[in-house]
Amino acid sequence: MEKTIFEQIKHVKDDGTEFWKARELYKRLGYSEYLKFIPAINKAKESCRNSSQSVLDHFAHVSEMVLIGSGAKKEIDNCHLSRYACYLIAQNGDPRKEEIALAQTYFAVQTRRQEIRDELMEDFARIYMRSDMKEKNKKLNSTAKDAGVTRYSKFHDSGYMGLYGGEKQSDIHARKRLKPNERILDHMGSEELGANIFRATQTAAKMKRENIIGENKANEAHFSVGKKVRQTIKELGGVVPEKLPTPDNIRNAKKRLKGRN
């Protein structure tokens, strides 16, 4: 019954994202007035910052119109809270209060469930995209061969240098602190793999479209595409590949999915 209290006031956006309204939540947490709840929100924001999370991703301040009687409406401030934001608010509350203790349990469990789902989705995405990357590299190598490329290591280094701001495969390997027999592609998350898949597909397409012949020209094309992908990532406000975290070996992702099944 306690869990349904928070389920009853949960809202879901068109894209499936869940959120709670602060003006509905404060009552369930035992606060008598919304103004007294605002310090708890601010404290949770600080915890959010300290955990290196984006406050804007979890606390969205909005203006809403509400009925105040006789059909009249009034504009009020509200805050849409993510599950993680609710969790932080509850964690910063007084656990001696029954409402806070119930909220801590509910949002802790729900947050962990979401984390597990996210971890599984990332593992699945990595496995799928790593396989796709393998196929894209085969096609890229075939296109490079037709263009006259014989030194494939240098050809691939050209693409990596464009995408990774000058880093070659060996530089990426060293930065990720991998063992000699480990491959850099096996230690990339889905976002990093996606950038490399785009680099490989667009390089192959460019070489065919422009009928590029000659090893030097092929290397230049690969570098320019990698550099353009990097530029696009920056323009979109994304994280450049070398700044992304290095996950464990993809073999472990396969084991985790197999274990979950």
C-alpha positions as CSV (number, residue, x, y, z in Angstrom):
1,M,0.0,0.0,0.0
2,E,2.9,2.4,0.8
3,K,4.4,2.1,-2.6
4,T,1.1,2.9,-4.4
5,I,1.0,6.3,-2.6
6,F,4.0,7.4,-4.7
7,E,2.7,5.5,-7.8
8,Q,-0.6,7.4,-7.6
9,I,1.1,10.8,-8.0
10,K,3.6,9.6,-10.6
11,H,3.3,11.3,-14.1
12,V,4.6,9.8,-17.4
13,K,5.6,11.9,-20.4
14,D,4.8,10.9,-24.0
15,D,8.3,9.4,-24.3
16,G,7.8,7.2,-21.2
17,T,9.8,9.3,-18.8
18,E,8.5,9.3,-15.3
19,F,8.4,12.4,-13.0
20,W,6.8,13.6,-9.8
21,K,5.5,17.1,-9.1
22,A,7.0,18.8,-6.1
23,R,3.6,20.3,-5.1
24,E,2.1,16.8,-4.9
25,L,5.1,15.1,-3.4
26,Y,5.5,17.4,-0.4
27,K,2.2,16.3,1.1
28,R,3.2,12.6,0.9
29,L,6.4,13.4,2.7
30,G,4.7,14.9,5.7
31,Y,5.3,18.6,5.0
32,S,2.5,21.0,6.0
33,E,3.4,23.7,3.5
34,Y,5.1,23.8,0.1
35,L,7.4,26.7,1.2
36,K,8.8,24.4,3.9
37,F,9.6,21.8,1.3
38,I,11.7,24.1,-0.9
39,P,14.8,23.8,1.4
40,A,14.6,20.0,1.0
41,I,14.6,20.5,-2.8
42,N,17.6,22.8,-2.6
43,K,19.5,20.4,-0.4
44,A,18.8,17.6,-2.9
45,K,20.1,19.7,-5.7
46,E,23.4,20.2,-3.9
47,S,23.6,16.4,-3.4
48,C,23.0,16.0,-7.1
49,R,25.8,18.4,-8.0
50,N,28.1,16.6,-5.6
51,S,27.4,13.3,-7.3
52,S,28.5,14.9,-10.7
53,Q,24.9,14.7,-12.1
54,S,23.2,17.5,-14.0
55,V,20.7,19.3,-11.8
56,L,18.7,20.3,-14.9
57,D,18.3,16.7,-15.9
58,H,16.5,15.9,-12.6
59,F,15.0,19.2,-11.4
60,A,12.8,21.0,-13.9
61,H,11.2,24.2,-12.7
62,V,8.0,25.0,-14.5
63,S,5.0,27.4,-14.3
64,E,1.5,25.8,-14.1
65,M,-2.0,27.2,-14.1
66,V,-4.3,25.9,-11.3
67,L,-7.9,26.5,-10.5
68,I,-8.5,28.7,-7.4
69,G,-12.3,28.7,-7.5
70,S,-15.2,30.1,-9.5
71,G,-13.3,29.0,-12.7
72,A,-10.5,31.4,-12.1
73,K,-6.9,30.3,-12.6
74,K,-3.6,31.3,-11.0
75,E,0.0,30.7,-12.2
76,I,2.2,28.9,-9.7
77,D,5.8,27.7,-9.6
78,N,6.3,23.9,-9.5
79,C,9.2,21.6,-10.0
80,H,9.1,18.3,-11.9
81,L,11.3,15.8,-10.2
82,S,13.0,12.7,-11.7
83,R,13.0,9.5,-9.7
84,Y,16.6,10.2,-8.8
85,A,15.6,13.7,-7.5
86,C,12.9,12.2,-5.3
87,Y,15.4,9.7,-4.0
88,L,17.8,12.5,-3.0
89,I,15.0,14.5,-1.4
90,A,14.0,11.5,0.6
91,Q,17.6,10.6,1.6
92,N,18.1,14.2,2.9
93,G,14.9,14.0,5.0
94,D,14.5,12.9,8.6
95,P,14.2,9.0,8.6
96,R,12.4,9.2,12.0
97,K,9.3,10.5,10.1
98,E,7.3,7.6,8.8
99,E,6.6,9.3,5.5
100,I,10.3,9.9,4.9
101,A,11.3,6.4,5.8
102,L,8.7,5.0,3.4
103,A,9.9,7.3,0.6
104,Q,13.5,6.4,1.2
105,T,12.6,2.7,0.8
106,Y,10.4,3.2,-2.3
107,F,12.7,5.5,-4.3
108,A,15.8,3.6,-3.3
109,V,14.3,0.4,-4.7
110,Q,12.9,2.0,-7.8
111,T,16.2,3.9,-8.5
112,R,18.2,0.7,-8.2
113,R,15.7,-1.1,-10.5
114,Q,16.2,1.6,-13.1
115,E,20.0,1.5,-12.7
116,I,19.9,-2.3,-13.4
117,R,17.7,-1.7,-16.5
118,D,20.0,1.0,-17.8
119,E,23.1,-1.3,-17.2
120,L,21.4,-4.1,-19.1
121,M,20.4,-1.8,-22.0
122,E,24.0,-0.5,-22.2
123,D,25.4,-4.0,-22.2
124,F,23.0,-5.1,-24.9
125,A,23.8,-1.9,-27.0
126,R,27.6,-2.5,-26.6
127,I,27.3,-6.1,-27.8
128,Y,25.2,-5.2,-30.8
129,M,27.3,-2.2,-31.8
130,R,30.6,-4.1,-31.3
131,S,29.4,-6.7,-33.7
132,D,28.2,-4.0,-36.1
133,M,31.6,-2.3,-35.8
134,K,33.3,-5.5,-36.9
135,E,31.2,-5.6,-40.0
136,K,31.7,-2.0,-40.8
137,N,35.4,-2.3,-40.5
138,K,35.3,-5.3,-42.9
139,K,33.5,-3.1,-45.5
140,L,35.9,-0.2,-44.9
141,N,38.9,-2.5,-45.4
142,S,37.4,-3.8,-48.6
143,T,36.9,-0.2,-49.8
144,A,40.4,0.7,-48.8
145,K,41.9,-2.2,-50.6
146,D,40.1,-1.2,-53.8
147,A,41.6,2.3,-53.4
148,G,45.1,0.8,-53.2
149,V,45.7,0.8,-49.4
150,T,48.3,-1.7,-48.2
151,R,49.3,-0.3,-44.8
152,Y,46.0,-0.8,-43.0
153,S,47.3,0.1,-39.6
154,K,48.3,3.6,-40.9
155,F,45.0,3.9,-42.7
156,H,43.0,3.2,-39.5
157,D,45.3,5.4,-37.4
158,S,44.3,8.3,-39.8
159,G,40.7,7.8,-38.9
160,Y,41.3,7.6,-35.2
161,M,43.6,10.6,-35.2
162,G,40.8,12.7,-36.8
163,L,38.2,11.5,-34.4
164,Y,40.3,11.4,-31.2
165,G,42.1,14.7,-31.7
166,G,45.4,13.2,-32.8
167,E,45.5,9.9,-30.9
168,K,46.5,6.8,-32.8
169,Q,45.3,3.3,-31.9
170,S,48.3,2.8,-29.7
171,D,47.6,6.1,-27.9
172,I,44.0,5.1,-27.2
173,H,45.2,1.7,-26.0
174,A,47.6,3.3,-23.6
175,R,45.1,5.9,-22.3
176,K,42.6,3.2,-21.6
177,R,45.3,1.3,-19.7
178,L,44.6,-2.0,-21.6
179,K,46.7,-5.1,-21.6
180,P,48.8,-5.9,-24.7
181,N,46.3,-8.5,-25.9
182,E,43.2,-6.4,-25.3
183,R,41.4,-4.5,-28.1
184,I,40.3,-0.9,-27.8
185,L,36.9,-1.6,-29.4
186,D,36.2,-4.2,-26.7
187,H,36.5,-1.4,-24.1
188,M,34.2,1.2,-25.7
189,G,30.7,2.1,-24.5
190,S,27.8,2.4,-26.9
191,E,28.3,6.2,-27.4
192,E,32.0,5.8,-28.3
193,L,31.2,2.8,-30.6
194,G,28.5,4.8,-32.2
195,A,30.9,7.6,-33.1
196,N,33.3,5.0,-34.6
197,I,30.6,3.2,-36.6
198,F,29.6,6.6,-38.1
199,R,33.3,7.3,-38.9
200,A,33.7,4.0,-40.6
201,T,30.5,4.1,-42.7
202,Q,31.0,7.7,-43.8
203,T,34.6,7.1,-44.8
204,A,33.7,4.1,-46.9
205,A,30.8,6.1,-48.5
206,K,33.1,9.1,-49.2
207,M,35.8,6.9,-50.8
208,K,33.3,5.2,-53.1
209,R,31.4,8.4,-53.9
210,E,34.5,10.4,-54.8
211,N,36.3,7.4,-56.4
212,I,39.3,7.9,-54.2
213,I,42.4,6.1,-55.4
214,G,45.8,6.0,-53.7
215,E,46.9,5.3,-50.2
216,N,47.7,8.9,-49.2
217,K,44.4,10.1,-50.5
218,A,42.6,7.3,-48.6
219,N,44.3,8.2,-45.4
220,E,43.5,11.9,-45.9
221,A,39.8,11.0,-46.5
222,H,39.7,8.8,-43.4
223,F,41.3,11.6,-41.3
224,S,38.9,14.3,-42.6
225,V,35.8,12.2,-41.9
226,G,37.0,11.4,-38.4
227,K,37.7,15.1,-37.8
228,K,34.3,16.0,-39.1
229,V,32.6,13.5,-36.8
230,R,34.5,15.0,-33.9
231,Q,33.4,18.5,-34.9
232,T,29.8,17.4,-35.1
233,I,30.0,15.9,-31.6
234,K,31.3,19.2,-30.2
235,E,28.6,21.2,-32.1
236,L,25.9,19.0,-30.5
237,G,27.3,19.6,-27.1
238,G,28.5,16.0,-26.8
239,V,31.6,14.5,-25.2
240,V,34.5,13.8,-27.4
241,P,35.6,10.1,-27.5
242,E,38.7,10.4,-25.4
243,K,36.8,12.0,-22.6
244,L,34.3,9.1,-22.4
245,P,34.6,6.5,-19.6
246,T,36.3,3.2,-20.4
247,P,34.0,0.2,-19.6
248,D,35.2,-3.3,-18.8
249,N,35.8,-5.9,-21.4
250,I,32.8,-6.6,-23.6
251,R,33.2,-10.3,-22.6
252,N,31.9,-9.3,-19.1
253,A,28.9,-7.6,-20.7
254,K,28.0,-10.8,-22.4
255,K,28.4,-12.7,-19.2
256,R,26.1,-10.3,-17.4
257,L,23.4,-10.6,-20.0
258,K,23.7,-14.4,-20.0
259,G,23.4,-14.3,-16.2
260,R,20.3,-12.1,-16.3
261,N,18.7,-14.4,-18.8
